[in-house]
Structures are given as C-alpha cells and as structure tokens.
Amino acid sequence: MGTLRTSFVNKYLDPATSLGELLFGLIMTLTFTLAAGIMLQQEGREGARELLIATIGCNIAWGVIDGVFYILGQLFERGRRRRLAIRVREAAQDQDAVMLVAGEFDELLGNVTSPAERQDLYRRIVENVRIGVIPPSRVTRADIFGAIASFWLVFFASLPAAIPFLFIQEPWVALRVSNALLLALLFYAGYSWARYTMARPLLTGLVFLLCGAALVATAIALGG
C-alpha cells in the first residue's frame, strides 16, 4: 500500500481526499462486518462466505461511485474557474476584475501577504487572464487516474476484512480477527496522516479509531 500510495495515489489525490476515501471504505466495511453476527449465527460458514462477497461487492460499487463523483467534482471546479476567468474578461473596469480575483484568493493569501502585495498579484493575474486562452472544461487524463485512485482506496479497505475468512475455518474467530484488522487500519490511517499536520501521531491514531468505532455503532443503531 505504501509504495502504491506514494507513486500513484499521492500523485493524483491530495492527502485530505485520499484520507477521506480510505476512511469511508474502512467504516463501510466495519459496518458490514460488525453487524454480521446474526448472519453467522444462522448460516455458519456459508453465511461468512456471503458476508465476504457482499462486503467486497459493496465496496467495489461505492469505489466506482466515488470515482465518478471525483470526476464530476473536478469538472465542477474547472467550470467554476472558467466562469471566473470569463467574468474577469468581461469586467468593464480593471478594479472590478481585481475584486473578482480577490474574492477567489483573499482567504488563501490573506495571512501570508500584505494588501499591497495581493493587489499587485491580482492585477497581474487579471492581465494574464485577459490575454491568455481559457481552457475548456472537459475530462482530463489526470481526472481518470484520480478516479481510479479513489476507487482503489475504497476497494482496498475491504481486503483486510476478507483475509481472515480465507485462512480461518471458524467463522466467529475469522469475523473478530477481521474486525481487529479494520480497527487497526483506522488507527494506522490517523497515525500516518498526522504527519501532514501538527497533530501527534499516536493521539491522532487513537482519535481516528474511537471516532470510526463510534460512527460504525451509530450506523448500525440507525439500521445502516
């Protein structure tokens, strides 16, 4: 997972997006497996097999859905920037165009630049937008690979749930080992992604584990 995430997932997804996809897949898988006691009690080994197929199938389906949503989100953001560029070109006064750009970037740059620096930057942006080519809003190669990365992260989360059922004959034991692996991955996700922030890895991992377990318990209680 580490090599793939470094060479592919991180290339097309920002850390927040990749974390969200992985957590979504883990929590969905945990919801399936933690609610599986009745099925295993009634159907034994065959119930475990059906649970395994259902869990993996559900995550494949949601991985595809998330991939499509990723592409739609990229198209929306690209279209929003295209609309801004067109409005900048159509602005009657330079100051009006500068204000449009300021509305887009002030929140991002406000704490790291002075007002004078931002005004100068915004004027140069307006000049470049007015003489440059506004690219069309269409699906790109990077969008497709980003969608594949989203799918992979959601699908990957279901794999640890499957492994115990392949090697452990007793369904209840396999289920509890599966649960433990998924909870450990929740901890690992928090621990690993803490390096992108100022958070403490051990504490972040514990918070992720507890919050994930709470979300799963809530989903089960509400019939999810």
C-alpha positions in Angstrom: 0.0 0.0 0.0 2.8 2.4 0.9 4.6 2.2 -2.5 1.3 2.5 -4.4 0.1 5.4 -2.3 3.4 7.2 -2.9 3.7 6.6 -6.6 0.1 6.7 -7.7 -2.5 7.8 -5.2 -0.5 10.7 -3.9 0.2 11.8 -7.4 -3.5 12.3 -8.3 -5.2 12.9 -4.9 -4.4 15.4 -2.2 -3.9 14.0 1.3 -7.3 15.1 2.6 -9.1 13.4 -0.3 -7.1 10.2 -0.1 -7.7 10.0 3.7 -11.4 10.6 3.2 -11.7 7.8 0.6 -9.8 5.3 2.8 -11.8 6.2 5.9 -15.1 5.8 4.0 -14.1 2.4 2.8 -12.9 1.2 6.2 -16.0 2.5 8.1 -18.4 1.0 5.5 -16.6 -2.4 5.7 -16.7 -2.3 9.5 -20.4 -1.5 9.4 -20.9 -4.7 7.4 -18.7 -7.0 9.5 -19.8 -5.7 12.9 -23.4 -6.2 12.0 -22.8 -9.8 10.7 -23.4 -11.7 13.9 -26.9 -12.7 13.1 -26.0 -14.0 9.6 -23.1 -16.1 11.0 -25.2 -17.5 13.8 -27.9 -18.6 11.4 -25.8 -19.8 8.4 -22.3 -20.5 9.7 -19.6 -20.9 7.2 -21.9 -20.2 4.2 -23.1 -17.0 5.9 -19.5 -15.9 6.3 -18.9 -16.5 2.6 -22.0 -14.5 1.7 -20.8 -11.7 4.0 -17.4 -11.7 2.4 -18.9 -11.4 -1.1 -21.4 -8.7 0.0 -18.7 -6.6 1.7 -16.3 -6.7 -1.2 -19.1 -6.2 -3.7 -20.4 -3.2 -1.8 -17.0 -1.5 -1.7 -16.4 -2.1 -5.4 -19.8 -0.5 -6.1 -19.0 2.5 -3.9 -15.5 2.7 -5.2 -17.0 3.1 -8.7 -19.5 5.7 -7.4 -16.7 7.7 -5.7 -14.6 7.6 -8.8 -17.5 9.1 -10.8 -18.1 11.7 -8.1 -14.4 12.6 -8.2 -14.6 13.3 -11.9 -17.8 15.3 -11.6 -16.1 17.3 -8.8 -13.1 18.1 -10.9 -15.3 19.2 -13.8 -17.3 21.4 -11.4 -14.2 23.1 -10.0 -12.7 23.6 -13.5 -16.0 25.0 -14.7 -16.1 27.4 -11.8 -12.6 28.7 -12.6 -13.6 29.0 -16.2 -16.6 31.1 -15.3 -14.4 33.3 -13.1 -12.0 33.8 -16.0 -14.8 34.8 -18.3 -16.2 37.3 -15.7 -12.7 38.8 -15.4 -12.5 39.3 -19.1 -16.0 40.8 -19.3 -15.4 43.2 -16.3 -15.8 46.9 -17.5 -13.1 48.2 -15.2 -9.8 46.8 -14.1 -10.7 47.3 -10.5 -13.8 45.3 -10.9 -11.8 42.4 -12.3 -9.3 42.7 -9.5 -12.1 42.4 -7.0 -13.3 39.2 -8.6 -9.9 37.7 -8.3 -9.6 39.0 -4.7 -12.8 37.2 -3.8 -11.2 33.9 -5.0 -7.8 34.3 -3.4 -8.0 36.6 -0.4 -8.9 33.8 2.1 -5.9 31.8 0.9 -3.3 34.5 0.7 -4.6 36.9 3.4 -2.3 35.6 6.2 0.9 35.3 4.1 0.9 38.5 2.0 0.3 42.2 2.6 -2.6 44.1 1.0 -0.3 45.8 -1.4 1.3 42.6 -2.5 -2.0 41.0 -3.1 -3.3 43.9 -5.2 -0.2 43.8 -7.3 -0.6 40.0 -7.8 -4.3 40.3 -8.6 -3.6 42.9 -11.3 -1.0 40.6 -12.9 -3.5 37.8 -12.8 -6.1 39.9 -14.5 -3.6 40.9 -17.2 -2.7 37.3 -17.9 -6.3 36.1 -17.9 -7.3 38.8 -20.4 -4.6 37.9 -22.9 -4.4 34.1 -22.3 -6.5 31.2 -23.6 -9.3 30.0 -21.3 -9.1 26.2 -21.4 -12.4 24.2 -22.0 -14.0 22.3 -19.1 -13.5 18.7 -20.0 -12.4 15.4 -18.5 -8.6 15.0 -18.5 -6.2 12.1 -18.1 -5.5 13.2 -14.6 -9.2 13.1 -13.7 -9.4 9.5 -14.9 -6.4 8.5 -12.8 -7.7 10.4 -9.8 -11.0 8.4 -10.1 -9.0 5.2 -10.3 -7.1 6.2 -7.2 -10.4 6.9 -5.4 -11.7 3.5 -6.4 -8.6 1.8 -5.3 -8.7 3.3 -1.8 -12.3 2.4 -1.2 -11.8 -1.1 -2.5 -8.5 -1.6 -0.6 -10.4 -1.1 2.7 -12.4 -4.2 2.1 -9.4 -6.5 1.5 -8.3 -6.9 5.2 -11.9 -7.9 6.0 -11.6 -10.8 3.5 -8.2 -12.2 4.5 -9.2 -13.9 7.8 -12.2 -15.7 6.2 -9.7 -17.3 3.7 -7.5 -18.8 6.3 -9.6 -19.3 9.5 -12.2 -22.1 9.5 -14.2 -20.9 12.5 -16.5 -18.1 11.2 -16.7 -16.2 14.6 -13.0 -16.2 15.0 -12.5 -15.0 11.4 -15.0 -12.3 12.0 -13.3 -11.0 15.1 -9.9 -11.1 13.5 -11.4 -9.2 10.6 -12.8 -6.5 12.9 -9.5 -6.2 14.7 -7.6 -5.7 11.4 -10.0 -3.0 10.3 -9.8 -1.1 13.6 -6.0 -1.4 13.4 -6.2 0.2 9.9 -8.3 3.1 11.3 -5.5 3.7 13.9 -2.9 3.4 11.2 -4.7 5.9 9.0 -4.8 8.5 11.7 -1.2 7.8 12.7 0.1 8.0 9.1 -1.8 11.1 8.0 -0.9 13.0 11.2 2.4 13.9 9.5 0.6 16.3 7.2 -0.5 18.4 10.2 0.9 19.4 13.6 -1.0 16.6 15.3 0.6 14.0 17.4 0.6 10.6 15.6 -0.3 8.3 18.5 -3.1 10.6 19.7 -4.5 11.1 16.2 -4.5 7.4 15.5 -6.4 6.8 18.7 -8.9 9.5 17.9 -9.5 8.0 14.4 -10.0 4.6 15.9 -12.5 5.8 18.5 -14.4 8.1 16.1 -14.5 5.4 13.5 -15.9 2.9 16.0 -18.5 5.5 17.2 -19.6 6.2 13.6 -20.0 2.5 12.9 -22.0 2.0 16.1 -24.2 4.9 15.1 -24.7 3.5 11.6 -25.7 0.1 13.0 -28.0 1.6 15.5 -29.8 3.5 12.8 -30.2 0.4 10.7 -27.3 1.1 8.3 
